[in-house]
Amino acid sequence: MMLRTTLVTIAAAAAVLAACATPTPYQAADRPGGYGYEQVSLESDRYRISFSGNSLTDRETVETYLLYRAAELALERGYETFTVVTRATDEDTRTWGPSRDPWRYSGFLVDYRYYHPAYGWYPWHDPFWDRHHYRETTRYEAAAEIVLGRGHPDDPNTFNAREVMANLGNDIARPQM
């Protein structure tokens, strides 16, 4: 029984790590501010939508998913087109590095010092989380306000929802079950 519980725990941890090691798929955000798309109805035909990706999701993918969601929303609500009123993409870049304090948590391991009677104090270094390794991550979030409509006015900000879904459909990665 104990072995089966341990195997289940290991399998669950592997699944969580695998999910973290892939770009954000096209999906609804699991919580406010989470990864995926969110939408808010402002009026009966006006919405604010956004798509937030993790650090493995590039800018182009985030913007593609935003347009795809706008087209999908238009068709779900019985409209043919959508007009992008405002659109913006935010970039959040962070630098990750080890702690300067030798007693603080640093990466996955604890960075500490030890004393050798012949040589004095030594810092402990892990080859993967050495003090000289820094990592930069960038996340993108795209947001737009759209107005749903019918007909196709001569406006470069108005898109045919069916055409957008047909043209971008091959670039959409859905979550794996």
C-alpha positions, 0 to 999 in steps of 0.5 A: 500500500505504501509503495502505491501511495509513493508511486501515485505521489511521484506521478502527480509531481511529474504531471505538475512539473510537465504542466509547468514545462510547456507553454500555456495552452488555449484555455480559460484561466482557472482563476482570476489572474491565472494563465489563459483567457478571461472575459468581462461583459461591458455591455450586451455587445462589448467585451474586454478580453485578455490572454495571459501566458506563462514564461514559455508562451511567446508574445505572438502566441499570446496575441494569436490566442487573444484574437482567436478568443474574440472570434470565438466569442463573437460566434458564440453570441450569434455575431459575425464580426468583431471590432477591436476598439483598444488593444495592448500587450504587456511584458513582464520580465524578471531576473532570477538569481541566487540569494546573497545571504548564505542562510536563505533559501536559494533555488531548490536547495539550501545554500549554506556554509560549513567549517573545515578545521584546516581550511576555515569557512567554505560556501557550498555550491551546487553546479546547477544553482551556483551564485553566478547563474542568473535566469531571466523570464518574460511573461506576456499578457494581451488585452483588448476591448471588442465590439461584436457586430453583423456585416463587415464595414470598411474598417481595418479594425473589424474582423470576420469571426469565421475567417479568423477562426479558420486562419488561426485554428491550426496555431491553437494548442488545446490542453492535453487531457 
